[in-house]
Amino acid sequence: MFIVHAGLRIALGLLPVFSFLIALMLLDSFKLVRLRTVALVIVAGGLTAVASLFVNQFVAAVIGVGDVTLARYVAPLVEEFLKGTVIVALIARHRIAFLVDAAILGFSVGAGFAAVENLHYFVVLDDPNIALWIVRGFGTALMHGSVTAIMAIISKQLADTRDGFHMVLYLPGLALAVFLHSLFNHFFLAPTASTALLLVALPAFFVGVFHISERRTRDWLGTGFDTDAELLAVISSGGVSDSRIGVYLQDLRERFPPPTVVDMVCLLRLRLELSIRAKGILLARQSGFEVPADPDMEGRFDELRYLEDTIGRTGLLALSPLFHFSDRDLWQYHMIGRK
């Protein structure tokens, strides 16, 4: 009987947040985020929970605050800052392309954090009160996932608006996450009421975010696919000299050796082919089809790296007006298999 009761408490502490995460992944019609990435981010979130435990204890000892002040003001700042470092790393490495990615991966960080935190409290508290574990599972755990997802969504939105991510763009999302976390820990509402409010508000919020993200994804796919296809057709037809690309490349011929210019054209064509394939995979996924892996893809990436190394930093900088360097365009390479 004790084992069954303990198992029930663990299930209540863990299952709600991971069930919600699975629901978010199923809502994503484009299936943008890999399961492996989600698993790694969950682990990273768990590690931030371990780090938060020690940092909170250290800060409490240094500044001499009580448990209430620690829970309401110190812990929200420490925990959201540490969880936010995972979000910053994901955006900086171009692993988040759309708001839906931010929502799923942000919630994954919070889910990993909540899982480790609830397991810690299971050992430390050993409280048999089922109501406590219902609140921790459906309330506190979902709060951790949600506020980190909100932080990631805001940071990604600002990065898109400013055409690139800078650390200062992380601060508004962090501030809101800390505020919401602190507000939750003030218990202005009864724990059961806070939990019920989360269960009502969160699905509506995430459905809205997914709707906006999918609309933007379709717009990006439509314009990006057509543009890439037109440029590739111009290059393949041999009419590049009569296009704006040809005019620009003609200017480059005066500054770079002919072999380097040839490599530049090859690199441009290869990047366009990879971009078109990535967009094609997304369109297929939206229609319910899974595109099999291309056995030649690793060779294409080897060629891509070779051309980039051969052209050099100066040559790549000269080519930058012809390339797309937004998060979404660089993210495409990760999606189709680049490590």
SERO-4910 file (N, C-alpha, C, O; in steps of 0.05 Angstrom, whole numbers):
BEGIN
 pado doro    nc1    nc2    nc3   cac1   cac2   cac3    cc1    cc2    cc3    oc1    oc2    oc3
  Met    A     17    -24      0      0      0      0     17     25      0     11     45    -14
  Phe    A     39     25     15     57     48     16     70     53    -11     72     76    -20
  Ile    A     77     31    -25     90     34    -51     70     46    -71     77     63    -87
  Val    A     45     37    -70     24     47    -88     20     77    -83     17     93   -101
  His    A     19     84    -57     14    112    -50     38    130    -59     33    152    -69
  Ala    A     62    120    -55     86    135    -64     86    138    -94     93    159   -105
  Gly    A     79    116   -108     78    117   -137     57    138   -147     62    151   -167
  Leu    A     34    139   -133     14    159   -140     24    187   -137     19    204   -154
  Arg    A     38    192   -115     49    219   -110     69    227   -132     69    249   -141
  Ile    A     87    208   -139    107    213   -160     93    219   -186    100    237   -201
  Ala    A     72    203   -192     57    206   -218     44    233   -219     44    247   -239
  Leu    A     32    242   -196     19    268   -196     39    290   -198     32    312   -209
  Gly    A     63    286   -189     84    307   -190     96    309   -218    107    330   -225
  Leu    A     96    287   -234    110    287   -259     92    286   -284     98    299   -303
  Leu    A     71    270   -283     55    265   -307     42    290   -319     42    293   -343
  Pro    A     30    307   -302     16    330   -315     33    347   -333     25    354   -355
  Val    A     57    354   -323     74    372   -339     84    359   -365     86    371   -386
  Phe    A     90    333   -363    100    319   -387     76    313   -406     80    312   -430
  Ser    A     53    308   -395     29    305   -412     23    330   -428     16    329   -451
  Phe    A     26    353   -414     21    379   -427     42    383   -449     36    393   -470
  Leu    A     67    376   -444     88    379   -464     82    361   -488     86    371   -511
  Ile    A     74    337   -484     67    319   -507     44    332   -523     45    331   -547
  Ala    A     25    343   -509      2    356   -523     12    379   -541      3    383   -563
  Leu    A     31    395   -530     43    417   -546     57    406   -571     54    418   -593
  Met    A     71    384   -568     85    373   -591     66    362   -612     71    364   -636
  Leu    A     44    351   -603     23    340   -621      9    363   -636      0    359   -658
  Leu    A      6    386   -623     -7    409   -635      9    421   -658     -2    434   -676
  Asp    A     35    416   -658     52    427   -679     49    411   -705     60    389   -707
  Ser    A     35    422   -724     29    408   -749     54    405   -766     55    387   -782
  Phe    A     74    423   -763     98    421   -779    119    403   -766    139    396   -779
  Lys    A    115    395   -741    134    378   -726    162    389   -729    181    376   -738
  Leu    A    165    414   -719    190    429   -723    212    420   -704    236    422   -711
  Val    A    205    410   -680    224    404   -660    229    374   -658    210    359   -655
  Arg    A    254    366   -659    260    338   -657    257    328   -628    262    342   -609
  Leu    A    249    302   -626    246    290   -600    272    290   -585    273    293   -561
  Arg    A    294    285   -599    320    284   -586    327    311   -574    338    313   -553
  Thr    A    320    333   -589    326    360   -579    309    365   -554    320    376   -534
  Val    A    284    357   -554    267    360   -530    278    346   -506    279    356   -484
  Ala    A    288    321   -511    299    305   -489    324    319   -477    327    320   -453
  Leu    A    341    329   -494    365    342   -485    358    368   -469    371    374   -449
  Val    A    338    382   -479    330    407   -465    317    401   -438    321    416   -419
  Ile    A    302    379   -437    291    370   -411    313    365   -391    312    373   -368
  Val    A    334    351   -400    357    345   -383    370    371   -374    377    375   -350
  Ala    A    373    390   -393    385    416   -386    368    430   -365    379    443   -346
  Gly    A    342    429   -368    324    441   -348    327    428   -321    327    442   -300
  Gly    A    331    402   -320    335    388   -295    361    397   -282    362    400   -257
  Leu    A    382    401   -298    407    410   -287    405    439   -275    418    445   -255
  Thr    A    388    455   -287    384    482   -276    370    480   -249    374    497   -232
  Ala    A    353    460   -246    340    456   -220    360    450   -198    358    460   -176
  Val    A    379    432   -205    400    425   -185    416    449   -179    422    454   -155
  Ala    A    424    465   -199    440    489   -194    424    509   -178    435    522   -160
  Ser    A    398    511   -183    382    531   -168    380    524   -139    380    541   -121
  Leu    A    379    498   -133    378    489   -105    402    500    -89    399    511    -67
  Phe    A    426    497   -101    450    506    -87    452    536    -87    460    548    -66
  Val    A    445    549   -108    447    578   -110    427    591    -90    434    610    -76
  Asn    A    403    581    -89    383    591    -70    392    589    -41    390    607    -25
  Gln    A    404    566    -35    414    562     -8    437    581     -2    438    591     20
  Phe    A    454    585    -21    477    602    -17    468    631    -13    477    645      5
  Val    A    450    641    -30    440    668    -28    425    672     -2    429    693     11
  Ala    A    408    653      6    393    655     31    412    658     54    407    673     73
  Ala    A    435    642     54    454    643     76    469    670     76    475    680     97
  Val    A    475    680     52    492    705     51    476    729     59    485    745     75
  Ile    A    451    732     49    435    756     55    416    752     78    403    771     87
  Gly    A    414    727     88    399    722    112    369    726    110    357    738    127
  Val    A    357    716     88    328    719     84    314    694     95    325    672     96
  Gly    A    288    698    102    272    675    111    260    660     87    264    668     64
  Asp    A    247    638     94    236    621     73    215    635     56    214    631     31
  Val    A    199    653     68    178    667     53    190    686     33    182    686      9
  Thr    A    209    702     41    223    721     23    238    706      2    238    714    -21
  Leu    A    250    684      9    265    668    -10    246    657    -32    253    659    -55
  Ala    A    223    647    -24    204    636    -43    192    657    -61    187    652    -85
  Arg    A    186    681    -49    172    701    -64    190    718    -82    181    727   -104
  Tyr    A    214    722    -75    231    742    -89    258    731    -99    265    735   -122
  Val    A    271    716    -82    298    707    -90    296    683   -109    309    683   -131
  Ala    A    281    663   -102    280    638   -118    269    644   -147    281    634   -166
  Pro    A    248    660   -150    239    666   -177    261    678   -195    264    671   -218
  Leu    A    276    697   -184    298    709   -200    320    689   -206    328    687   -229
  Val    A    329    674   -186    350    655   -191    342    633   -210    356    627   -229
  Glu    A    318    622   -206    309    599   -222    303    607   -251    311    593   -270
  Glu    A    290    630   -255    284    638   -282    309    647   -297    311    643   -321
  Phe    A    328    659   -283    353    667   -296    368    642   -306    377    641   -328
  Leu    A    369    621   -289    384    597   -297    369    582   -319    382    572   -338
  Lys    A    343    580   -317    328    568   -339    331    584   -365    332    573   -387
  Gly    A    333    610   -362    336    627   -385    362    624   -400    363    629   -424
  Thr    A    383    615   -386    408    610   -399    406    589   -421    419    590   -441
  Val    A    388    569   -416    384    548   -436    370    560   -461    377    554   -484
  Ile    A    350    578   -456    336    591   -478    356    608   -494    355    607   -519
  Val    A    373    623   -481    392    640   -495    410    623   -512    416    630   -535
  Ala    A    420    600   -502    437    583   -517    423    572   -542    435    570   -563
  Leu    A    397    565   -539    382    554   -562    379    575   -584    382    569   -607
  Ile    A    371    599   -576    367    621   -596    394    628   -608    395    633   -633
  Ala    A    415    630   -592    441    638   -603    452    618   -623    467    625   -641
  Arg    A    445    592   -619    454    571   -637    435    565   -659    437    546   -674
  His    A    414    583   -662    395    581   -684    379    555   -683    373    544   -704
  Arg    A    373    546   -659    357    522   -657    327    528   -653    310    509   -651
  Ile    A    320    554   -651    292    562   -649    286    579   -673    297    601   -676
  Ala    A    268    570   -690    262    585   -715    236    600   -713    233    622   -724
  Phe    A    216    588   -699    189    600   -698    180    601   -669    192    589   -652
  Leu    A    158    615   -665    146    617   -638    139    590   -627    141    585   -603
  Val    A    129    572   -644    121    545   -635    146    530   -624    143    516   -604
  Asp    A    169    534   -636    193    522   -626    200    533   -598    207    518   -580
  Ala    A    197    559   -596    202    572   -570    183    562   -549    192    557   -526
  Ala    A    158    559   -556    138    549   -536    145    521   -527    145    515   -503
  Ile    A    151    503   -546    157    475   -539    183    472   -524    184    459   -503
  Leu    A    204    485   -534    230    482   -520    231    497   -494    243    488   -475
  Gly    A    218    520   -493    216    534   -467    201    518   -447    210    516   -424
  Phe    A    179    506   -455    163    490   -436    180    465   -428    178    456   -405
  Ser    A    196    455   -446    212    431   -440    233    438   -419    238    421   -401
  Val    A    245    462   -420    263    470   -399    249    470   -372    259    459   -352
  Gly    A    225    482   -371    210    483   -346    201    456   -337    200    451   -313
  Ala    A    195    438   -356    186    411   -348    209    396   -335    205    382   -315
  Gly    A    233    398   -347    256    385   -334    262    396   -307    268    382   -289
  Phe    A    260    423   -304    264    436   -278    243    425   -258    251    418   -236
  Ala    A    218    426   -266    196    418   -248    199    388   -239    193    381   -216
  Ala    A    207    371   -258    210    343   -252    231    338   -230    226    324   -211
  Val    A    254    351   -233    275    348   -213    267    360   -187    272    349   -166
  Glu    A    254    384   -188    245    397   -164    225    380   -148    227    377   -124
  Asn    A    206    368   -163    185    352   -149    197    326   -138    189    317   -117
  Leu    A    216    315   -152    230    291   -141    245    298   -116    246    282    -97
  His    A    257    321   -116    272    331    -92    253    334    -69    259    325    -47
  Tyr    A    230    347    -74    211    351    -52    198    324    -43    190    321    -20
  Phe    A    196    305    -62    185    279    -54    203    266    -33    194    253    -14
  Val    A    230    269    -37    249    257    -18    250    273      8    250    262     30
  Val    A    250    300      5    254    317     29    229    318     46    230    316     70
  Leu    A    206    323     33    181    327     48    169    301     58    160    298     81
  Asp    A    168    281     40    156    255     46    128    260     58    120    248     77
  Asp    A    113    278     44     86    286     54     65    268     40     64    268     15
  Pro    A     49    253     54     30    235     42      5    249     32    -13    236     20
  Asn    A      2    275     37    -22    290     29    -24    291     -2     -8    304    -15
  Ile    A    -44    277    -13    -47    276    -41    -54    303    -53    -45    310    -75
  Ala    A    -69    320    -38    -75    347    -48    -51    363    -53    -50    379    -73
  Leu    A    -30    360    -37     -5    375    -41      7    367    -68     16    385    -83
  Trp    A      7    342    -75     20    333    -99      3    339   -124     14    342   -146
  Ile    A    -23    342   -120    -40    351   -142    -33    380   -149    -31    387   -172
  Val    A    -30    396   -128    -23    424   -133      5    427   -145     10    443   -163
  Arg    A     24    411   -135     51    412   -145     52    402   -174     67    413   -190
  Gly    A     37    382   -180     38    371   -207     23    388   -227     33    394   -249
  Phe    A     -2    395   -221    -19    410   -239    -15    440   -236    -24    455   -254
  Gly    A     -4    449   -214      0    478   -210     29    487   -213     36    500   -233
  Thr    A     46    480   -194     74    490   -194     89    480   -218    104    496   -231
  Ala    A     86    455   -225    101    444   -248     93    458   -274    110    465   -290
  Leu    A     67    461   -278     58    474   -302     66    504   -302     71    515   -323
  Met    A     67    516   -279     77    544   -277    105    546   -286    112    563   -302
  His    A    122    527   -277    150    528   -286    153    525   -316    168    540   -329
  Gly    A    138    507   -327    140    503   -356    129    527   -371    141    536   -391
  Ser    A    108    539   -361     94    560   -376    110    586   -375    112    600   -396
  Val    A    120    594   -352    134    620   -350    160    619   -367    168    639   -378
  Thr    A    173    596   -368    197    593   -384    190    594   -414    205    605   -430
  Ala    A    167    582   -421    158    583   -449    151    611   -457    158    620   -479
  Ile    A    139    626   -439    133    655   -444    158    670   -448    160    687   -466
  Met    A    178    665   -431    204    678   -434    216    672   -462    227    690   -475
  Ala    A    215    647   -470    226    640   -496    211    652   -519    223    661   -538
  Ile    A    185    653   -517    168    665   -538    174    695   -541    178    705   -564
  Ile    A    176    709   -519    182    738   -520    210    743   -531    214    760   -548
  Ser    A    229    727   -522    257    730   -531    259    725   -561    273    739   -576
  Lys    A    245    704   -571    246    698   -599    232    719   -615    242    727   -637
  Gln    A    209    729   -606    195    751   -620    212    776   -622    213    788   -643
  Leu    A    226    783   -601    244    806   -601    267    802   -620    276    820   -634
  Ala    A    278    777   -620    300    771   -638    292    773   -667    307    783   -683
  Asp    A    268    765   -674    258    767   -701    253    797   -708    259    805   -731
  Thr    A    243    812   -689    238    840   -694    264    856   -699    265    874   -716
  Arg    A    284    849   -683    310    863   -684    329    851   -704    352    859   -706
  Asp    A    321    829   -718    338    816   -738    364    806   -725    385    812   -734
  Gly    A    361    790   -704    384    779   -691    381    780   -661    368    798   -650
  Phe    A    393    761   -647    389    760   -618    413    773   -604    436    767   -610
  His    A    407    791   -585    427    803   -568    418    799   -539    394    796   -533
  Met    A    437    798   -521    430    792   -493    409    810   -481    393    802   -464
  Val    A    409    835   -489    389    854   -478    361    846   -486    342    853   -471
  Leu    A    357    832   -508    331    823   -516    320    801   -498    296    795   -499
  Tyr    A    337    789   -482    329    768   -464    316    779   -438    301    766   -425
  Leu    A    322    805   -432    314    816   -407    284    820   -404    273    814   -382
  Pro    A    269    830   -424    240    832   -421    226    806   -414    209    805   -396
  Gly    A    233    785   -429    221    759   -423    229    748   -395    212    737   -381
  Leu    A    254    753   -388    263    745   -361    247    760   -340    238    748   -320
  Ala    A    244    786   -344    230    802   -324    201    792   -320    191    790   -298
  Leu    A    187    786   -343    160    777   -341    158    749   -328    140    744   -312
  Ala    A    177    732   -334    177    705   -322    182    707   -292    168    693   -277
  Val    A    200    724   -284    205    727   -255    180    738   -241    173    729   -220
  Phe    A    167    758   -254    143    770   -242    121    749   -239    109    747   -218
  Leu    A    116    734   -260     94    714   -259    101    692   -238     83    683   -224
  His    A    126    684   -238    134    664   -218    131    674   -190    120    660   -172
  Ser    A    140    699   -185    137    711   -159    107    714   -152     99    710   -129
  Leu    A     91    723   -171     62    726   -166     50    700   -158     33    699   -140
  Phe    A     57    678   -171     47    652   -164     54    644   -136     38    633   -121
  Asn    A     79    650   -128     89    643   -102     79    661    -79     82    654    -55
  His    A     65    683    -86     53    699    -65     27    687    -55     17    694    -33
  Phe    A     16    669    -70     -9    655    -62    -32    675    -55    -45    672    -35
  Phe    A    -36    694    -74    -58    712    -70    -84    696    -73   -105    703    -60
  Leu    A    -83    675    -89   -106    656    -91    -99    631    -76    -75    625    -72
  Ala    A   -119    616    -68   -114    590    -56    -99    572    -76   -104    575   -100
  Pro    A    -82    554    -67    -67    537    -86    -85    522   -106    -78    520   -129
  Thr    A   -108    512    -96   -126    498   -115   -137    517   -135   -141    510   -158
  Ala    A   -143    542   -127   -154    562   -146   -133    570   -167   -139    572   -190
  Ser    A   -108    573   -158    -86    580   -177    -82    557   -197    -78    562   -221
  Thr    A    -84    532   -187    -81    509   -205   -104    508   -225    -99    503   -249
  Ala    A   -128    513   -216   -151    513   -235   -148    535   -256   -155    531   -279
  Leu    A   -139    559   -247   -135    581   -266   -114    574   -287   -118    580   -311
  Leu    A    -93    561   -279    -72    553   -299    -84    533   -319    -78    536   -343
  Leu    A    -99    514   -309   -111    494   -327   -130    506   -347   -134    494   -369
  Val    A   -142    528   -341   -160    541   -359   -145    560   -378   -151    560   -402
  Ala    A   -127    575   -367   -113    596   -383    -92    586   -402    -89    595   -424
  Leu    A    -77    566   -393    -54    557   -409    -62    545   -436    -49    553   -456
  Pro    A    -81    527   -438    -88    517   -465    -96    539   -484    -88    538   -507
  Ala    A   -111    558   -475   -120    580   -492    -96    596   -501    -94    604   -525
  Phe    A    -77    602   -483    -53    617   -490    -36    603   -511    -29    615   -531
  Phe    A    -31    578   -506    -13    563   -525    -27    558   -552    -13    558   -572
  Val    A    -53    554   -552    -67    551   -578    -64    576   -594    -60    575   -618
  Gly    A    -67    599   -580    -63    625   -594    -36    629   -606    -32    637   -628
  Val    A    -15    622   -590     13    624   -599     17    605   -623     30    613   -642
  Phe    A      7    581   -622     11    562   -644     -3    572   -669      7    568   -691
  His    A    -26    584   -666    -41    594   -689    -25    616   -703    -22    616   -727
  Ile    A    -14    635   -687      2    657   -698     27    645   -712     34    654   -734
  Ser    A     40    627   -698     65    615   -709     61    600   -735     76    603   -753
  Glu    A     39    585   -736     34    569   -761     28    588   -784     35    582   -807
  Arg    A     14    610   -779      8    629   -800     34    641   -811     37    644   -835
  Arg    A     52    649   -792     77    660   -801     94    639   -816    108    646   -835
  Thr    A     93    615   -807    108    594   -820     99    590   -849    115    587   -867
  Arg    A     73    590   -853     62    587   -880     70    611   -898     77    607   -921
  Asp    A     70    635   -886     78    658   -902    107    656   -909    115    662   -932
  Trp    A    124    648   -890    153    646   -895    159    624   -916    175    628   -933
  Leu    A    145    602   -913    148    580   -933    141    589   -961    155    583   -980
  Gly    A    118    603   -963    109    611   -989    128    630  -1003    136    625  -1026
  Thr    A    136    651   -990    154    671  -1002    182    660  -1005    195    664  -1026
  Gly    A    192    646   -984    219    636   -985    223    615  -1006    244    614  -1020
  Phe    A    204    596  -1008    206    575  -1028    207    586  -1056    224    578  -1072
  Asp    A    189    605  -1062    188    616  -1089    214    631  -1095    225    629  -1117
  Thr    A    224    647  -1076    248    662  -1081    272    644  -1085    288    648  -1104
  Asp    A    275    624  -1068    298    606  -1071    296    591  -1098    317    587  -1112
  Ala    A    272    582  -1105    269    567  -1130    275    584  -1154    288    575  -1174
  Glu    A    267    610  -1154    273    628  -1176    303    632  -1179    314    632  -1201
  Leu    A    317    637  -1156    346    641  -1157    360    616  -1167    379    618  -1183
  Leu    A    352    593  -1158    364    568  -1167    360    564  -1197    378    554  -1211
  Ala    A    336    570  -1207    330    567  -1235    348    585  -1252    357    577  -1273
  Val    A    352    610  -1242    369    628  -1257    398    617  -1259    410    618  -1280
  Ile    A    408    607  -1236    435    596  -1236    437    572  -1253    457    569  -1268
  Ser    A    418    554  -1252    419    528  -1267    416    533  -1297    426    517  -1312
  Ser    A    401    554  -1304    397    559  -1333    421    571  -1347    421    573  -1371
  Gly    A    440    580  -1331    463    593  -1343    459    623  -1348    476    636  -1360
  Gly    A    436    633  -1340    430    661  -1345    437    679  -1322    427    702  -1319
  Val    A    455    670  -1305    462    685  -1281    475    712  -1288    472    731  -1273
  Ser    A    488    713  -1311    502    738  -1318    483    761  -1323    491    785  -1321
  Asp    A    458    755  -1331    439    776  -1337    422    783  -1313    405    801  -1315
  Ser    A    427    771  -1290    411    776  -1266    426    795  -1247    449    801  -1251
  Arg    A    411    803  -1227    424    820  -1207    447    806  -1192    467    818  -1184
  Ile    A    444    779  -1190    465    763  -1178    490    764  -1196    512    766  -1186
  Gly    A    485    762  -1222    507    763  -1241    522    790  -1240    547    790  -1241
  Val    A    507    811  -1237    520    838  -1235    538    839  -1210    560    850  -1210
  Tyr    A    527    828  -1188    542    828  -1163    567    810  -1165    589    818  -1156
  Leu    A    564    786  -1177    586    768  -1180    607    780  -1199    631    775  -1195
  Gln    A    599    795  -1219    618    808  -1237    635    828  -1221    659    830  -1227
  Asp    A    623    841  -1202    638    859  -1185    658    844  -1167    680    853  -1162
  Leu    A    650    820  -1159    668    803  -1142    692    793  -1158    713    788  -1147
  Arg    A    688    789  -1184    710    779  -1201    734    799  -1201    757    791  -1206
  Glu    A    728    824  -1196    749    844  -1196    765    844  -1170    786    856  -1168
  Arg    A    754    829  -1150    767    829  -1123    777    802  -1115    793    800  -1096
  Phe    A    767    781  -1128    775    754  -1120    785    738  -1145    776    744  -1167
  Pro    A    803    719  -1141    812    702  -1163    789    687  -1175    770    680  -1162
  Pro    A    791    680  -1201    769    666  -1215    761    639  -1201    737    634  -1199
  Pro    A    781    623  -1191    772    598  -1178    755    603  -1153    736    588  -1147
  Thr    A    761    625  -1139    745    631  -1115    717    639  -1123    698    632  -1109
  Val    A    714    654  -1144    688    663  -1154    671    638  -1162    647    637  -1157
  Val    A    684    619  -1175    671    594  -1182    660    580  -1157    638    570  -1157
  Asp    A    677    578  -1137    669    566  -1112    646    581  -1099    628    569  -1087
  Met    A    646    608  -1102    624    624  -1091    597    616  -1105    576    614  -1092
  Val    A    598    613  -1131    573    605  -1146    564    577  -1137    540    572  -1134
  Cys    A    583    559  -1134    576    532  -1125    564    533  -1097    545    518  -1091
  Leu    A    575    549  -1079    565    551  -1052    536    563  -1052    519    554  -1038
  Leu    A    532    584  -1069    506    596  -1071    485    575  -1080    463    573  -1069
  Arg    A    492    560  -1101    474    539  -1111    468    518  -1090    445    510  -1087
  Leu    A    489    509  -1076    486    488  -1056    468    498  -1033    450    483  -1024
  Arg    A    472    522  -1024    455    532  -1002    426    535  -1011    408    529   -996
  Leu    A    422    543  -1036    394    545  -1046    381    517  -1047    358    514  -1040
  Glu    A    396    497  -1056    385    470  -1057    378    459  -1029    357    447  -1026
  Leu    A    395    464  -1010    390    456   -982    366    471   -971    349    459   -957
  Ser    A    364    496   -977    341    512   -967    315    502   -979    295    500   -964
  Ile    A    315    496  -1004    290    487  -1018    283    459  -1006    259    454  -1002
  Arg    A    302    442  -1001    296    416   -990    284    419   -962    264    405   -955
  Ala    A    295    437   -946    285    440   -919    256    450   -920    239    440   -905
  Lys    A    250    469   -937    223    479   -939    204    458   -950    181    456   -942
  Gly    A    214    441   -968    198    419   -979    191    399   -957    169    388   -957
  Ile    A    210    394   -939    204    376   -917    182    387   -899    165    372   -890
  Leu    A    183    412   -894    162    424   -877    135    423   -890    115    417   -877
  Leu    A    134    428   -916    108    427   -930     97    398   -930     73    394   -928
  Ala    A    116    379   -933    107    351   -932     96    343   -905     76    329   -902
  Arg    A    110    352   -884    101    346   -857     73    358   -851     57    346   -838
  Gln    A     69    382   -862     43    395   -857     21    379   -870     -2    379   -860
  Ser    A     27    365   -892      7    348   -906      6    320   -894     -9    303   -904
  Gly    A     22    314   -874     21    288   -861     41    268   -872     39    244   -865
  Phe    A     60    276   -888     80    258   -899    107    263   -886    114    285   -881
  Glu    A    121    241   -881    148    243   -870    168    236   -893    167    215   -904
  Val    A    185    255   -898    205    252   -920    228    235   -910    240    241   -889
  Pro    A    235    214   -925    257    197   -916    284    212   -917    287    231   -933
  Ala    A    303    203   -901    329    216   -900    344    212   -926    342    191   -939
  Asp    A    358    233   -934    373    232   -959    401    221   -952    416    233   -937
  Pro    A    408    198   -964    435    186   -958    458    203   -967    481    200   -957
  Asp    A    453    221   -986    475    239   -996    477    265   -980    494    281   -986
  Met    A    460    268   -960    460    294   -946    486    300   -931    495    323   -931
  Glu    A    498    280   -919    523    284   -905    544    293   -924    561    310   -917
  Gly    A    545    282   -948    564    290   -968    560    319   -977    579    334   -982
  Arg    A    534    328   -978    529    355   -985    539    375   -964    549    396   -970
  Phe    A    536    367   -939    545    384   -917    576    384   -916    588    405   -910
  Asp    A    588    362   -923    618    362   -925    626    381   -947    646    396   -944
  Glu    A    612    381   -970    618    399   -992    613    428   -983    629    446   -990
  Leu    A    592    433   -968    586    459   -958    608    470   -941    618    493   -944
  Arg    A    617    453   -922    639    462   -904    665    466   -920    680    485   -914
  Tyr    A    670    449   -940    694    452   -956    694    478   -971    714    493   -972
  Leu    A    671    485   -983    669    510   -998    672    534   -980    685    554   -987
  Glu    A    660    533   -957    662    555   -938    691    559   -929    700    582   -927
  Asp    A    705    537   -924    733    539   -916    750    550   -938    768    566   -934
  Thr    A    745    541   -963    760    549   -986    756    579   -992    776    593   -998
  Ile    A    732    587   -991    726    615   -997    737    634   -975    746    656   -981
  Gly    A    736    625   -950    747    640   -928    728    661   -917    707    667   -929
  Arg    A    736    672   -895    719    691   -881    713    716   -897    691    726   -898
  Thr    A    734    727   -911    730    751   -927    711    746   -950    694    762   -956
  Gly    A    714    723   -963    697    716   -986    668    712   -977    650    721   -990
  Leu    A    664    699   -954    637    695   -943    624    722   -936    600    725   -940
  Leu    A    640    740   -926    630    766   -919    621    781   -945    601    795   -945
  Ala    A    637    778   -966    630    790   -991    604    778  -1003    589    792  -1017
  Leu    A    599    752   -997    576    739  -1008    551    744   -991    529    738   -999
  Ser    A    554    755   -967    532    758   -948    507    772   -960    485    765   -952
  Pro    A    510    791   -978    485    803   -989    468    784  -1005    444    788  -1009
  Leu    A    480    762  -1014    465    742  -1030    453    720  -1013    436    705  -1023
  Phe    A    461    718   -988    452    697   -970    432    707   -950    431    731   -943
  His    A    415    689   -940    397    695   -918    411    685   -892    420    662   -890
  Phe    A    413    703   -873    426    696   -848    408    699   -824    417    702   -801
  Ser    A    381    698   -828    363    700   -806    363    673   -791    373    653   -801
  Asp    A    352    673   -767    351    649   -750    337    627   -766    346    604   -765
  Arg    A    316    633   -779    300    613   -793    316    600   -816    314    576   -819
  Asp    A    331    616   -831    346    605   -853    369    588   -844    375    567   -855
  Leu    A    383    597   -823    405    581   -812    394    556   -798    407    535   -799
  Trp    A    371    558   -786    359    535   -772    353    512   -792    353    489   -784
  Gln    A    348    519   -817    341    499   -837    363    477   -838    357    454   -841
  Tyr    A    388    486   -836    410    467   -838    410    447   -815    415    423   -819
  His    A    403    456   -791    400    438   -769    377    418   -773    380    395   -766
  Met    A    355    428   -784    332    411   -787    337    388   -806    326    366   -802
  Ile    A    352    392   -826    357    370   -846    382    354   -840    391    339   -857
  Gly    A    393    358   -816    413    339   -808    441    349   -802    458    333   -794
  Arg    A    446    375   -804    473    384   -798    477    384   -769    460    392   -753
  Lys    A    500    375   -760    507    372   -732    520    398   -722    527    400   -699
***
